[in-house]
Amino acid sequence: MTPLPRLGQDELVDAVLAIAERDPSIARVLREICGLDGAVRASALDLVGVHLRIHSAAGDVLDCVAALKRDDVARRIAERLGPA
């Protein structure tokens, strides 16, 4: 099986937002995550990442979690999602 290509930051944000547009529960969680203080968000996502690695999550899922730790990515997602 051929591995999927890694997404760039813009494509990752677009993919996350496309999924959030289709599922309001994901949009709600993303708003909460992206609204956290950077240090709190990073710590929480570290725990999520550990849990996902234990359950052998796909690399693109782990990439998404890692990207959400970045302030610029979280800010872009929050801005595009808008208020609840």
HELIX and SHEET records of a PDB file:
HELIX    1   1 GLN A    9  ARG A   22  1                                  14    
HELIX    2   2 PRO A   24  CYS A   34  1                                  11    
HELIX    3   3 GLY A   38  ILE A   54  1                                  17    
HELIX    4   4 GLY A   59  LEU A   68  1                                  10    
HELIX    5   5 ASP A   71  LEU A   81  1                                  11    
END                                                                             
